[in-house]
Amino acid sequence: MLTKRKQIILLKRTFIWVFYLFSGFILYTNKGSINSFLITFSRIVYPLSIFWLQIRIKKRTNFLPIDSIMTTSELWFNLLPVIASLLTAIFTVVNVFLFILEKLFNY
């Protein structure tokens, strides 16, 4: 039973990564369906978000490693990649959904 659970987790992760990489492909190859500033921001941060997520998943650490003894600079150093990656993920997924809807309703 444990191997079946691991297979399901692997299948879910594979689906999420394929969808996220497809979203990035649409982000870079097509004209964006959302605001141009958000597209530019997403194009800049998208590769960084992939590397940041891979590091976090591989180390199996918390996404927000915040302690009460952290300085302000350490706090921002930990928060900025999280915020930028989450915003980029949201923008790219919204962009790909709008792209798909646009393609479906134009045919």
Order of alpha helices (4+ residues) and beta strands (2+ residues): alpha-alpha-alpha
